[in-house]
Amino acid sequence: MKILVVDDEQVLVKGLKFNLENEGYTVETAYDGATAVELARGGSFDLILLDLMMPEVDGLSACMQIREFSKVPIIMLTARGEDTDKLLGFEYGADDYVTKPFNILELKARIRALLRRSGGAQQEGKRELVTAGPISVDPAQRVALRDGKVVELTAKEYDLIELLVKNPRRVYSRENLMDLVWGYTYAGDYRTVDVHIRKLREKLEKNPAEPEYILTKWGVGYYFMG
C-alpha cells in the first residue's frame, strides 16, 4: 500500500513517514499543495494524508484539484477543529478528517479502516451489480451507476450509497450511518452524513431538490427507495 503524506511541518512529516513505514506502507512526502497535486496525478497512491493549512496551494484547493482526476481516499490533517472546517473538507471531497494534535494509533486505525473500505471489495472477486431503480452499485469495481452510466463518487460517497442500495427502504439514523460507513463516530458532528447525502443526491438524483430515491424520514434518518 502506498501513501502520500503532505504537510508543511517537516518534523511531523518525518514522524508520520517513520511510523507508517514501520506498518509496512510505502510512503512519499510533499510539503505543499501544488506538489501534492502533481504527485497525485503522476503516482498511484492508495491513500493521501493532506494538511489543510499550507503555503501557496492549501489543502482544500489541493483536495478539490485531486478530485478532478482521482477517487483516491483522502484524510485531511489540520490544527483547526471547528465543525465548519470539517464540513468544508467533506464538501471538497475528503473522506475523513483528523484534528491535530492526534494520537498516532488512532490515525493508523483510521487509515486501515479507510483502506479496507476502499480496496477490500476489489479483493473479493467479481460480483454482479446490485440494482435498485435506475441506480446500481458494483461492489467489485466500487462504482455506482445511474441508468447504466458510471457516476464519479468519493470513497465515502460510494460506501454510503452501497449500504443504502443494498438495504432499500431500511431507515438509518445519522448515528447508524456514521457507525456503519465511517466505522467510528464524530461526537456531535453528524452533519457529516448530511453533507454526503446531499452530494449523492446531486450526483445520482434527476432533481436533487426533489429526490426520488435517496430519501429523508424526518426526525429519524435516511433511506433508499428502490
PyMOL CGO cylinders between C-alpha atoms (Angstrom):
from pymol import cmd
from pymol.cgo import CYLINDER

trace = [
    CYLINDER, 0.00, 0.00, 0.00, 1.33, 3.42, -1.00, 0.3, 1, 1, 1, 1, 1, 1,
    CYLINDER, 1.33, 3.42, -1.00, 0.54, 6.58, 0.99, 0.3, 1, 1, 1, 1, 1, 1,
    CYLINDER, 0.54, 6.58, 0.99, 1.27, 10.22, 0.16, 0.3, 1, 1, 1, 1, 1, 1,
    CYLINDER, 1.27, 10.22, 0.16, 1.87, 12.42, 3.24, 0.3, 1, 1, 1, 1, 1, 1,
    CYLINDER, 1.87, 12.42, 3.24, 1.52, 16.16, 2.65, 0.3, 1, 1, 1, 1, 1, 1,
    CYLINDER, 1.52, 16.16, 2.65, 2.22, 18.77, 5.36, 0.3, 1, 1, 1, 1, 1, 1,
    CYLINDER, 2.22, 18.77, 5.36, 4.42, 21.87, 5.62, 0.3, 1, 1, 1, 1, 1, 1,
    CYLINDER, 4.42, 21.87, 5.62, 5.64, 20.77, 9.07, 0.3, 1, 1, 1, 1, 1, 1,
    CYLINDER, 5.64, 20.77, 9.07, 8.73, 18.78, 8.15, 0.3, 1, 1, 1, 1, 1, 1,
    CYLINDER, 8.73, 18.78, 8.15, 9.15, 17.26, 11.62, 0.3, 1, 1, 1, 1, 1, 1,
    CYLINDER, 9.15, 17.26, 11.62, 5.57, 15.97, 11.51, 0.3, 1, 1, 1, 1, 1, 1,
    CYLINDER, 5.57, 15.97, 11.51, 6.06, 14.55, 8.01, 0.3, 1, 1, 1, 1, 1, 1,
    CYLINDER, 6.06, 14.55, 8.01, 9.24, 12.79, 9.10, 0.3, 1, 1, 1, 1, 1, 1,
    CYLINDER, 9.24, 12.79, 9.10, 7.44, 11.26, 12.10, 0.3, 1, 1, 1, 1, 1, 1,
    CYLINDER, 7.44, 11.26, 12.10, 4.47, 10.10, 10.03, 0.3, 1, 1, 1, 1, 1, 1,
    CYLINDER, 4.47, 10.10, 10.03, 6.75, 8.62, 7.39, 0.3, 1, 1, 1, 1, 1, 1,
    CYLINDER, 6.75, 8.62, 7.39, 8.66, 6.69, 10.07, 0.3, 1, 1, 1, 1, 1, 1,
    CYLINDER, 8.66, 6.69, 10.07, 5.51, 5.36, 11.74, 0.3, 1, 1, 1, 1, 1, 1,
    CYLINDER, 5.51, 5.36, 11.74, 3.75, 4.41, 8.53, 0.3, 1, 1, 1, 1, 1, 1,
    CYLINDER, 3.75, 4.41, 8.53, 6.79, 2.69, 7.04, 0.3, 1, 1, 1, 1, 1, 1,
    CYLINDER, 6.79, 2.69, 7.04, 7.03, 0.66, 10.25, 0.3, 1, 1, 1, 1, 1, 1,
    CYLINDER, 7.03, 0.66, 10.25, 3.49, -0.51, 9.49, 0.3, 1, 1, 1, 1, 1, 1,
    CYLINDER, 3.49, -0.51, 9.49, 4.63, -1.76, 6.09, 0.3, 1, 1, 1, 1, 1, 1,
    CYLINDER, 4.63, -1.76, 6.09, 3.35, 1.12, 3.95, 0.3, 1, 1, 1, 1, 1, 1,
    CYLINDER, 3.35, 1.12, 3.95, 5.36, 2.73, 1.16, 0.3, 1, 1, 1, 1, 1, 1,
    CYLINDER, 5.36, 2.73, 1.16, 5.41, 6.48, 1.86, 0.3, 1, 1, 1, 1, 1, 1,
    CYLINDER, 5.41, 6.48, 1.86, 6.08, 9.50, -0.36, 0.3, 1, 1, 1, 1, 1, 1,
    CYLINDER, 6.08, 9.50, -0.36, 6.09, 13.02, 1.05, 0.3, 1, 1, 1, 1, 1, 1,
    CYLINDER, 6.09, 13.02, 1.05, 5.39, 16.59, -0.02, 0.3, 1, 1, 1, 1, 1, 1,
    CYLINDER, 5.39, 16.59, -0.02, 5.35, 19.93, 1.79, 0.3, 1, 1, 1, 1, 1, 1,
    CYLINDER, 5.35, 19.93, 1.79, 2.86, 21.99, -0.22, 0.3, 1, 1, 1, 1, 1, 1,
    CYLINDER, 2.86, 21.99, -0.22, -0.42, 21.54, -2.06, 0.3, 1, 1, 1, 1, 1, 1,
    CYLINDER, -0.42, 21.54, -2.06, 0.92, 22.14, -5.56, 0.3, 1, 1, 1, 1, 1, 1,
    CYLINDER, 0.92, 22.14, -5.56, 3.45, 19.33, -5.21, 0.3, 1, 1, 1, 1, 1, 1,
    CYLINDER, 3.45, 19.33, -5.21, 0.76, 17.10, -3.73, 0.3, 1, 1, 1, 1, 1, 1,
    CYLINDER, 0.76, 17.10, -3.73, -1.44, 17.56, -6.78, 0.3, 1, 1, 1, 1, 1, 1,
    CYLINDER, -1.44, 17.56, -6.78, 1.49, 16.90, -9.12, 0.3, 1, 1, 1, 1, 1, 1,
    CYLINDER, 1.49, 16.90, -9.12, 2.47, 13.70, -7.28, 0.3, 1, 1, 1, 1, 1, 1,
    CYLINDER, 2.47, 13.70, -7.28, -1.13, 12.50, -7.07, 0.3, 1, 1, 1, 1, 1, 1,
    CYLINDER, -1.13, 12.50, -7.07, -1.54, 13.00, -10.80, 0.3, 1, 1, 1, 1, 1, 1,
    CYLINDER, -1.54, 13.00, -10.80, 1.63, 11.11, -11.62, 0.3, 1, 1, 1, 1, 1, 1,
    CYLINDER, 1.63, 11.11, -11.62, 1.63, 8.44, -8.93, 0.3, 1, 1, 1, 1, 1, 1,
    CYLINDER, 1.63, 8.44, -8.93, -0.58, 5.54, -7.95, 0.3, 1, 1, 1, 1, 1, 1,
    CYLINDER, -0.58, 5.54, -7.95, -1.46, 6.10, -4.30, 0.3, 1, 1, 1, 1, 1, 1,
    CYLINDER, -1.46, 6.10, -4.30, -3.82, 4.08, -2.14, 0.3, 1, 1, 1, 1, 1, 1,
    CYLINDER, -3.82, 4.08, -2.14, -4.39, 6.98, 0.29, 0.3, 1, 1, 1, 1, 1, 1,
    CYLINDER, -4.39, 6.98, 0.29, -3.37, 10.61, 0.84, 0.3, 1, 1, 1, 1, 1, 1,
    CYLINDER, -3.37, 10.61, 0.84, -2.85, 12.38, 4.18, 0.3, 1, 1, 1, 1, 1, 1,
    CYLINDER, -2.85, 12.38, 4.18, -3.33, 16.06, 3.34, 0.3, 1, 1, 1, 1, 1, 1,
    CYLINDER, -3.33, 16.06, 3.34, -2.78, 19.04, 5.66, 0.3, 1, 1, 1, 1, 1, 1,
    CYLINDER, -2.78, 19.04, 5.66, -5.34, 21.83, 5.45, 0.3, 1, 1, 1, 1, 1, 1,
    CYLINDER, -5.34, 21.83, 5.45, -3.14, 24.87, 6.08, 0.3, 1, 1, 1, 1, 1, 1,
    CYLINDER, -3.14, 24.87, 6.08, -0.20, 25.05, 3.66, 0.3, 1, 1, 1, 1, 1, 1,
    CYLINDER, -0.20, 25.05, 3.66, 1.54, 27.83, 1.70, 0.3, 1, 1, 1, 1, 1, 1,
    CYLINDER, 1.54, 27.83, 1.70, 0.61, 28.66, -1.91, 0.3, 1, 1, 1, 1, 1, 1,
    CYLINDER, 0.61, 28.66, -1.91, -1.96, 25.93, -2.58, 0.3, 1, 1, 1, 1, 1, 1,
    CYLINDER, -1.96, 25.93, -2.58, -3.80, 24.98, 0.61, 0.3, 1, 1, 1, 1, 1, 1,
    CYLINDER, -3.80, 24.98, 0.61, -5.18, 21.55, 1.44, 0.3, 1, 1, 1, 1, 1, 1,
    CYLINDER, -5.18, 21.55, 1.44, -8.77, 22.32, 0.42, 0.3, 1, 1, 1, 1, 1, 1,
    CYLINDER, -8.77, 22.32, 0.42, -7.70, 23.57, -3.02, 0.3, 1, 1, 1, 1, 1, 1,
    CYLINDER, -7.70, 23.57, -3.02, -5.36, 20.60, -3.45, 0.3, 1, 1, 1, 1, 1, 1,
    CYLINDER, -5.36, 20.60, -3.45, -8.14, 18.20, -2.45, 0.3, 1, 1, 1, 1, 1, 1,
    CYLINDER, -8.14, 18.20, -2.45, -10.53, 19.77, -4.95, 0.3, 1, 1, 1, 1, 1, 1,
    CYLINDER, -10.53, 19.77, -4.95, -7.95, 19.55, -7.75, 0.3, 1, 1, 1, 1, 1, 1,
    CYLINDER, -7.95, 19.55, -7.75, -7.12, 15.91, -6.94, 0.3, 1, 1, 1, 1, 1, 1,
    CYLINDER, -7.12, 15.91, -6.94, -10.82, 15.06, -7.04, 0.3, 1, 1, 1, 1, 1, 1,
    CYLINDER, -10.82, 15.06, -7.04, -10.93, 16.24, -10.65, 0.3, 1, 1, 1, 1, 1, 1,
    CYLINDER, -10.93, 16.24, -10.65, -8.90, 13.20, -11.72, 0.3, 1, 1, 1, 1, 1, 1,
    CYLINDER, -8.90, 13.20, -11.72, -8.76, 10.74, -8.82, 0.3, 1, 1, 1, 1, 1, 1,
    CYLINDER, -8.76, 10.74, -8.82, -11.00, 8.96, -6.30, 0.3, 1, 1, 1, 1, 1, 1,
    CYLINDER, -11.00, 8.96, -6.30, -8.06, 8.11, -4.00, 0.3, 1, 1, 1, 1, 1, 1,
    CYLINDER, -8.06, 8.11, -4.00, -9.14, 8.21, -0.32, 0.3, 1, 1, 1, 1, 1, 1,
    CYLINDER, -9.14, 8.21, -0.32, -8.07, 11.46, 1.35, 0.3, 1, 1, 1, 1, 1, 1,
    CYLINDER, -8.07, 11.46, 1.35, -7.70, 12.14, 5.08, 0.3, 1, 1, 1, 1, 1, 1,
    CYLINDER, -7.70, 12.14, 5.08, -7.41, 15.84, 5.94, 0.3, 1, 1, 1, 1, 1, 1,
    CYLINDER, -7.41, 15.84, 5.94, -4.96, 16.82, 8.71, 0.3, 1, 1, 1, 1, 1, 1,
    CYLINDER, -4.96, 16.82, 8.71, -5.42, 20.17, 10.41, 0.3, 1, 1, 1, 1, 1, 1,
    CYLINDER, -5.42, 20.17, 10.41, -4.98, 22.15, 13.60, 0.3, 1, 1, 1, 1, 1, 1,
    CYLINDER, -4.98, 22.15, 13.60, -8.46, 23.54, 13.13, 0.3, 1, 1, 1, 1, 1, 1,
    CYLINDER, -8.46, 23.54, 13.13, -11.28, 21.83, 14.99, 0.3, 1, 1, 1, 1, 1, 1,
    CYLINDER, -11.28, 21.83, 14.99, -14.39, 23.83, 14.07, 0.3, 1, 1, 1, 1, 1, 1,
    CYLINDER, -14.39, 23.83, 14.07, -17.30, 21.97, 12.50, 0.3, 1, 1, 1, 1, 1, 1,
    CYLINDER, -17.30, 21.97, 12.50, -17.35, 24.38, 9.56, 0.3, 1, 1, 1, 1, 1, 1,
    CYLINDER, -17.35, 24.38, 9.56, -13.79, 23.41, 8.61, 0.3, 1, 1, 1, 1, 1, 1,
    CYLINDER, -13.79, 23.41, 8.61, -14.65, 19.72, 8.78, 0.3, 1, 1, 1, 1, 1, 1,
    CYLINDER, -14.65, 19.72, 8.78, -17.71, 20.19, 6.59, 0.3, 1, 1, 1, 1, 1, 1,
    CYLINDER, -17.71, 20.19, 6.59, -15.67, 22.21, 4.10, 0.3, 1, 1, 1, 1, 1, 1,
    CYLINDER, -15.67, 22.21, 4.10, -13.21, 19.34, 3.86, 0.3, 1, 1, 1, 1, 1, 1,
    CYLINDER, -13.21, 19.34, 3.86, -16.02, 16.90, 3.05, 0.3, 1, 1, 1, 1, 1, 1,
    CYLINDER, -16.02, 16.90, 3.05, -17.51, 19.36, 0.56, 0.3, 1, 1, 1, 1, 1, 1,
    CYLINDER, -17.51, 19.36, 0.56, -14.19, 19.40, -1.29, 0.3, 1, 1, 1, 1, 1, 1,
    CYLINDER, -14.19, 19.40, -1.29, -14.04, 15.61, -1.46, 0.3, 1, 1, 1, 1, 1, 1,
    CYLINDER, -14.04, 15.61, -1.46, -12.18, 14.50, 1.67, 0.3, 1, 1, 1, 1, 1, 1,
    CYLINDER, -12.18, 14.50, 1.67, -13.14, 11.10, 3.10, 0.3, 1, 1, 1, 1, 1, 1,
    CYLINDER, -13.14, 11.10, 3.10, -12.02, 11.65, 6.68, 0.3, 1, 1, 1, 1, 1, 1,
    CYLINDER, -12.02, 11.65, 6.68, -10.76, 14.40, 8.95, 0.3, 1, 1, 1, 1, 1, 1,
    CYLINDER, -10.76, 14.40, 8.95, -8.22, 14.30, 11.80, 0.3, 1, 1, 1, 1, 1, 1,
    CYLINDER, -8.22, 14.30, 11.80, -7.55, 17.28, 14.07, 0.3, 1, 1, 1, 1, 1, 1,
    CYLINDER, -7.55, 17.28, 14.07, -4.03, 17.98, 15.35, 0.3, 1, 1, 1, 1, 1, 1,
    CYLINDER, -4.03, 17.98, 15.35, -2.63, 17.03, 17.74, 0.3, 1, 1, 1, 1, 1, 1,
    CYLINDER, -2.63, 17.03, 17.74, -3.77, 13.48, 17.03, 0.3, 1, 1, 1, 1, 1, 1,
    CYLINDER, -3.77, 13.48, 17.03, -2.99, 10.09, 18.52, 0.3, 1, 1, 1, 1, 1, 1,
    CYLINDER, -2.99, 10.09, 18.52, -0.86, 8.14, 16.03, 0.3, 1, 1, 1, 1, 1, 1,
    CYLINDER, -0.86, 8.14, 16.03, -2.64, 4.90, 16.96, 0.3, 1, 1, 1, 1, 1, 1,
    CYLINDER, -2.64, 4.90, 16.96, -6.00, 6.47, 16.14, 0.3, 1, 1, 1, 1, 1, 1,
    CYLINDER, -6.00, 6.47, 16.14, -4.65, 7.80, 12.84, 0.3, 1, 1, 1, 1, 1, 1,
    CYLINDER, -4.65, 7.80, 12.84, -3.34, 4.34, 11.92, 0.3, 1, 1, 1, 1, 1, 1,
    CYLINDER, -3.34, 4.34, 11.92, -6.75, 2.86, 12.74, 0.3, 1, 1, 1, 1, 1, 1,
    CYLINDER, -6.75, 2.86, 12.74, -8.45, 5.46, 10.54, 0.3, 1, 1, 1, 1, 1, 1,
    CYLINDER, -8.45, 5.46, 10.54, -6.05, 4.67, 7.70, 0.3, 1, 1, 1, 1, 1, 1,
    CYLINDER, -6.05, 4.67, 7.70, -6.65, 0.92, 7.99, 0.3, 1, 1, 1, 1, 1, 1,
    CYLINDER, -6.65, 0.92, 7.99, -10.41, 1.39, 8.06, 0.3, 1, 1, 1, 1, 1, 1,
    CYLINDER, -10.41, 1.39, 8.06, -10.41, 3.66, 5.01, 0.3, 1, 1, 1, 1, 1, 1,
    CYLINDER, -10.41, 3.66, 5.01, -8.07, 1.40, 3.04, 0.3, 1, 1, 1, 1, 1, 1,
    CYLINDER, -8.07, 1.40, 3.04, -10.18, -1.62, 3.95, 0.3, 1, 1, 1, 1, 1, 1,
    CYLINDER, -10.18, -1.62, 3.95, -13.33, 0.07, 2.72, 0.3, 1, 1, 1, 1, 1, 1,
    CYLINDER, -13.33, 0.07, 2.72, -11.78, 1.47, -0.44, 0.3, 1, 1, 1, 1, 1, 1,
    CYLINDER, -11.78, 1.47, -0.44, -9.90, -1.64, -1.50, 0.3, 1, 1, 1, 1, 1, 1,
    CYLINDER, -9.90, -1.64, -1.50, -11.42, -4.61, 0.24, 0.3, 1, 1, 1, 1, 1, 1,
    CYLINDER, -11.42, -4.61, 0.24, -14.24, -5.17, -2.18, 0.3, 1, 1, 1, 1, 1, 1,
    CYLINDER, -14.24, -5.17, -2.18, -11.83, -5.48, -5.10, 0.3, 1, 1, 1, 1, 1, 1,
    CYLINDER, -11.83, -5.48, -5.10, -10.11, -8.39, -3.39, 0.3, 1, 1, 1, 1, 1, 1,
    CYLINDER, -10.11, -8.39, -3.39, -13.31, -10.40, -3.04, 0.3, 1, 1, 1, 1, 1, 1,
    CYLINDER, -13.31, -10.40, -3.04, -13.62, -11.30, -6.68, 0.3, 1, 1, 1, 1, 1, 1,
    CYLINDER, -13.62, -11.30, -6.68, -16.22, -10.47, -9.27, 0.3, 1, 1, 1, 1, 1, 1,
    CYLINDER, -16.22, -10.47, -9.27, -19.77, -9.82, -8.17, 0.3, 1, 1, 1, 1, 1, 1,
    CYLINDER, -19.77, -9.82, -8.17, -22.93, -8.94, -10.01, 0.3, 1, 1, 1, 1, 1, 1,
    CYLINDER, -22.93, -8.94, -10.01, -24.41, -5.46, -9.89, 0.3, 1, 1, 1, 1, 1, 1,
    CYLINDER, -24.41, -5.46, -9.89, -26.77, -4.62, -7.07, 0.3, 1, 1, 1, 1, 1, 1,
    CYLINDER, -26.77, -4.62, -7.07, -29.60, -2.60, -8.61, 0.3, 1, 1, 1, 1, 1, 1,
    CYLINDER, -29.60, -2.60, -8.61, -32.49, -0.63, -7.18, 0.3, 1, 1, 1, 1, 1, 1,
    CYLINDER, -32.49, -0.63, -7.18, -34.44, 1.52, -9.62, 0.3, 1, 1, 1, 1, 1, 1,
    CYLINDER, -34.44, 1.52, -9.62, -32.12, 3.35, -12.03, 0.3, 1, 1, 1, 1, 1, 1,
    CYLINDER, -32.12, 3.35, -12.03, -29.22, 3.22, -9.57, 0.3, 1, 1, 1, 1, 1, 1,
    CYLINDER, -29.22, 3.22, -9.57, -26.76, 0.33, -9.39, 0.3, 1, 1, 1, 1, 1, 1,
    CYLINDER, -26.76, 0.33, -9.39, -23.61, -0.38, -7.42, 0.3, 1, 1, 1, 1, 1, 1,
    CYLINDER, -23.61, -0.38, -7.42, -20.78, -2.68, -8.46, 0.3, 1, 1, 1, 1, 1, 1,
    CYLINDER, -20.78, -2.68, -8.46, -19.01, -3.90, -5.29, 0.3, 1, 1, 1, 1, 1, 1,
    CYLINDER, -19.01, -3.90, -5.29, -16.16, -5.50, -7.23, 0.3, 1, 1, 1, 1, 1, 1,
    CYLINDER, -16.16, -5.50, -7.23, -15.23, -2.29, -9.03, 0.3, 1, 1, 1, 1, 1, 1,
    CYLINDER, -15.23, -2.29, -9.03, -16.57, 0.06, -6.34, 0.3, 1, 1, 1, 1, 1, 1,
    CYLINDER, -16.57, 0.06, -6.34, -18.50, 2.17, -8.79, 0.3, 1, 1, 1, 1, 1, 1,
    CYLINDER, -18.50, 2.17, -8.79, -22.07, 3.46, -8.84, 0.3, 1, 1, 1, 1, 1, 1,
    CYLINDER, -22.07, 3.46, -8.84, -24.12, 3.78, -12.00, 0.3, 1, 1, 1, 1, 1, 1,
    CYLINDER, -24.12, 3.78, -12.00, -27.18, 5.83, -12.92, 0.3, 1, 1, 1, 1, 1, 1,
    CYLINDER, -27.18, 5.83, -12.92, -29.09, 4.42, -15.90, 0.3, 1, 1, 1, 1, 1, 1,
    CYLINDER, -29.09, 4.42, -15.90, -26.05, 2.29, -16.72, 0.3, 1, 1, 1, 1, 1, 1,
    CYLINDER, -26.05, 2.29, -16.72, -23.60, 5.21, -16.74, 0.3, 1, 1, 1, 1, 1, 1,
    CYLINDER, -23.60, 5.21, -16.74, -20.78, 5.40, -14.18, 0.3, 1, 1, 1, 1, 1, 1,
    CYLINDER, -20.78, 5.40, -14.18, -21.05, 8.29, -11.71, 0.3, 1, 1, 1, 1, 1, 1,
    CYLINDER, -21.05, 8.29, -11.71, -17.84, 9.58, -10.11, 0.3, 1, 1, 1, 1, 1, 1,
    CYLINDER, -17.84, 9.58, -10.11, -18.00, 9.26, -6.31, 0.3, 1, 1, 1, 1, 1, 1,
    CYLINDER, -18.00, 9.26, -6.31, -15.52, 9.63, -3.49, 0.3, 1, 1, 1, 1, 1, 1,
    CYLINDER, -15.52, 9.63, -3.49, -14.73, 6.54, -1.40, 0.3, 1, 1, 1, 1, 1, 1,
    CYLINDER, -14.73, 6.54, -1.40, -17.10, 7.53, 1.40, 0.3, 1, 1, 1, 1, 1, 1,
    CYLINDER, -17.10, 7.53, 1.40, -19.88, 8.52, -1.00, 0.3, 1, 1, 1, 1, 1, 1,
    CYLINDER, -19.88, 8.52, -1.00, -19.61, 5.08, -2.57, 0.3, 1, 1, 1, 1, 1, 1,
    CYLINDER, -19.61, 5.08, -2.57, -19.65, 3.31, 0.81, 0.3, 1, 1, 1, 1, 1, 1,
    CYLINDER, -19.65, 3.31, 0.81, -22.78, 5.22, 1.77, 0.3, 1, 1, 1, 1, 1, 1,
    CYLINDER, -22.78, 5.22, 1.77, -24.76, 4.59, -1.42, 0.3, 1, 1, 1, 1, 1, 1,
    CYLINDER, -24.76, 4.59, -1.42, -23.75, 0.91, -1.47, 0.3, 1, 1, 1, 1, 1, 1,
    CYLINDER, -23.75, 0.91, -1.47, -25.14, 0.45, 2.03, 0.3, 1, 1, 1, 1, 1, 1,
    CYLINDER, -25.14, 0.45, 2.03, -28.40, 2.22, 1.15, 0.3, 1, 1, 1, 1, 1, 1,
    CYLINDER, -28.40, 2.22, 1.15, -28.91, 0.43, -2.18, 0.3, 1, 1, 1, 1, 1, 1,
    CYLINDER, -28.91, 0.43, -2.18, -28.26, -2.97, -0.63, 0.3, 1, 1, 1, 1, 1, 1,
    CYLINDER, -28.26, -2.97, -0.63, -30.86, -2.25, 2.05, 0.3, 1, 1, 1, 1, 1, 1,
    CYLINDER, -30.86, -2.25, 2.05, -33.75, -0.50, 0.28, 0.3, 1, 1, 1, 1, 1, 1,
    CYLINDER, -33.75, -0.50, 0.28, -36.48, 1.03, 2.45, 0.3, 1, 1, 1, 1, 1, 1,
    CYLINDER, -36.48, 1.03, 2.45, -34.46, 0.49, 5.61, 0.3, 1, 1, 1, 1, 1, 1,
    CYLINDER, -34.46, 0.49, 5.61, -34.19, 3.75, 7.54, 0.3, 1, 1, 1, 1, 1, 1,
    CYLINDER, -34.19, 3.75, 7.54, -30.80, 4.59, 9.05, 0.3, 1, 1, 1, 1, 1, 1,
    CYLINDER, -30.80, 4.59, 9.05, -30.22, 7.34, 11.60, 0.3, 1, 1, 1, 1, 1, 1,
    CYLINDER, -30.22, 7.34, 11.60, -27.20, 9.56, 11.11, 0.3, 1, 1, 1, 1, 1, 1,
    CYLINDER, -27.20, 9.56, 11.11, -25.61, 7.82, 14.08, 0.3, 1, 1, 1, 1, 1, 1,
    CYLINDER, -25.61, 7.82, 14.08, -26.16, 4.43, 12.42, 0.3, 1, 1, 1, 1, 1, 1,
    CYLINDER, -26.16, 4.43, 12.42, -24.60, 5.65, 9.18, 0.3, 1, 1, 1, 1, 1, 1,
    CYLINDER, -24.60, 5.65, 9.18, -21.56, 7.13, 10.93, 0.3, 1, 1, 1, 1, 1, 1,
    CYLINDER, -21.56, 7.13, 10.93, -21.03, 3.79, 12.68, 0.3, 1, 1, 1, 1, 1, 1,
    CYLINDER, -21.03, 3.79, 12.68, -21.54, 1.61, 9.61, 0.3, 1, 1, 1, 1, 1, 1,
    CYLINDER, -21.54, 1.61, 9.61, -19.83, 3.74, 6.95, 0.3, 1, 1, 1, 1, 1, 1,
    CYLINDER, -19.83, 3.74, 6.95, -17.16, 5.65, 8.85, 0.3, 1, 1, 1, 1, 1, 1,
    CYLINDER, -17.16, 5.65, 8.85, -16.52, 2.97, 11.44, 0.3, 1, 1, 1, 1, 1, 1,
    CYLINDER, -16.52, 2.97, 11.44, -16.46, 5.47, 14.30, 0.3, 1, 1, 1, 1, 1, 1,
    CYLINDER, -16.46, 5.47, 14.30, -18.48, 8.44, 15.50, 0.3, 1, 1, 1, 1, 1, 1,
    CYLINDER, -18.48, 8.44, 15.50, -17.71, 12.15, 15.38, 0.3, 1, 1, 1, 1, 1, 1,
    CYLINDER, -17.71, 12.15, 15.38, -19.11, 13.31, 18.71, 0.3, 1, 1, 1, 1, 1, 1,
    CYLINDER, -19.11, 13.31, 18.71, -21.89, 15.74, 17.90, 0.3, 1, 1, 1, 1, 1, 1,
    CYLINDER, -21.89, 15.74, 17.90, -20.85, 16.11, 14.26, 0.3, 1, 1, 1, 1, 1, 1,
    CYLINDER, -20.85, 16.11, 14.26, -23.44, 14.03, 12.42, 0.3, 1, 1, 1, 1, 1, 1,
    CYLINDER, -23.44, 14.03, 12.42, -23.85, 16.79, 9.82, 0.3, 1, 1, 1, 1, 1, 1,
    CYLINDER, -23.85, 16.79, 9.82, -21.05, 14.97, 8.01, 0.3, 1, 1, 1, 1, 1, 1,
    CYLINDER, -21.05, 14.97, 8.01, -23.72, 12.48, 6.93, 0.3, 1, 1, 1, 1, 1, 1,
    CYLINDER, -23.72, 12.48, 6.93, -25.99, 15.29, 5.72, 0.3, 1, 1, 1, 1, 1, 1,
    CYLINDER, -25.99, 15.29, 5.72, -23.19, 16.64, 3.51, 0.3, 1, 1, 1, 1, 1, 1,
    CYLINDER, -23.19, 16.64, 3.51, -22.57, 13.24, 1.92, 0.3, 1, 1, 1, 1, 1, 1,
    CYLINDER, -22.57, 13.24, 1.92, -26.28, 12.61, 1.38, 0.3, 1, 1, 1, 1, 1, 1,
    CYLINDER, -26.28, 12.61, 1.38, -26.61, 15.98, -0.35, 0.3, 1, 1, 1, 1, 1, 1,
    CYLINDER, -26.61, 15.98, -0.35, -23.62, 15.23, -2.59, 0.3, 1, 1, 1, 1, 1, 1,
    CYLINDER, -23.62, 15.23, -2.59, -25.09, 11.83, -3.52, 0.3, 1, 1, 1, 1, 1, 1,
    CYLINDER, -25.09, 11.83, -3.52, -28.41, 13.45, -4.43, 0.3, 1, 1, 1, 1, 1, 1,
    CYLINDER, -28.41, 13.45, -4.43, -26.59, 15.99, -6.60, 0.3, 1, 1, 1, 1, 1, 1,
    CYLINDER, -26.59, 15.99, -6.60, -24.79, 13.19, -8.44, 0.3, 1, 1, 1, 1, 1, 1,
    CYLINDER, -24.79, 13.19, -8.44, -27.48, 10.49, -8.63, 0.3, 1, 1, 1, 1, 1, 1,
    CYLINDER, -27.48, 10.49, -8.63, -30.89, 12.14, -8.49, 0.3, 1, 1, 1, 1, 1, 1,
    CYLINDER, -30.89, 12.14, -8.49, -32.54, 13.69, -11.55, 0.3, 1, 1, 1, 1, 1, 1,
    CYLINDER, -32.54, 13.69, -11.55, -33.72, 16.59, -9.38, 0.3, 1, 1, 1, 1, 1, 1,
    CYLINDER, -33.72, 16.59, -9.38, -31.69, 16.81, -6.14, 0.3, 1, 1, 1, 1, 1, 1,
    CYLINDER, -31.69, 16.81, -6.14, -34.20, 19.27, -4.65, 0.3, 1, 1, 1, 1, 1, 1,
    CYLINDER, -34.20, 19.27, -4.65, -36.95, 16.67, -5.02, 0.3, 1, 1, 1, 1, 1, 1,
    CYLINDER, -36.95, 16.67, -5.02, -35.17, 13.30, -4.62, 0.3, 1, 1, 1, 1, 1, 1,
    CYLINDER, -35.17, 13.30, -4.62, -36.96, 10.14, -5.69, 0.3, 1, 1, 1, 1, 1, 1,
    CYLINDER, -36.96, 10.14, -5.69, -34.57, 7.52, -4.30, 0.3, 1, 1, 1, 1, 1, 1,
    CYLINDER, -34.57, 7.52, -4.30, -32.29, 8.90, -1.56, 0.3, 1, 1, 1, 1, 1, 1,
    CYLINDER, -32.29, 8.90, -1.56, -34.98, 9.99, 0.86, 0.3, 1, 1, 1, 1, 1, 1,
    CYLINDER, -34.98, 9.99, 0.86, -35.31, 11.51, 4.32, 0.3, 1, 1, 1, 1, 1, 1,
    CYLINDER, -35.31, 11.51, 4.32, -37.62, 10.20, 7.02, 0.3, 1, 1, 1, 1, 1, 1,
    CYLINDER, -37.62, 10.20, 7.02, -37.96, 13.38, 9.04, 0.3, 1, 1, 1, 1, 1, 1,
    CYLINDER, -37.96, 13.38, 9.04, -36.80, 13.11, 12.60, 0.3, 1, 1, 1, 1, 1, 1,
    CYLINDER, -36.80, 13.11, 12.60, -35.39, 9.62, 12.00, 0.3, 1, 1, 1, 1, 1, 1,
    CYLINDER, -35.39, 9.62, 12.00, -32.80, 9.43, 9.21, 0.3, 1, 1, 1, 1, 1, 1,
    CYLINDER, -32.80, 9.43, 9.21, -32.24, 8.42, 5.60, 0.3, 1, 1, 1, 1, 1, 1,
    CYLINDER, -32.24, 8.42, 5.60, -33.29, 5.53, 3.38, 0.3, 1, 1, 1, 1, 1, 1,
    CYLINDER, -33.29, 5.53, 3.38, -33.22, 4.38, -0.23, 0.3, 1, 1, 1, 1, 1, 1,
    CYLINDER, -33.22, 4.38, -0.23, -36.46, 3.88, -2.13, 0.3, 1, 1, 1, 1, 1, 1,
    CYLINDER, -36.46, 3.88, -2.13, -35.61, 1.16, -4.64, 0.3, 1, 1, 1, 1, 1, 1,
]
cmd.load_cgo(trace, "trace")
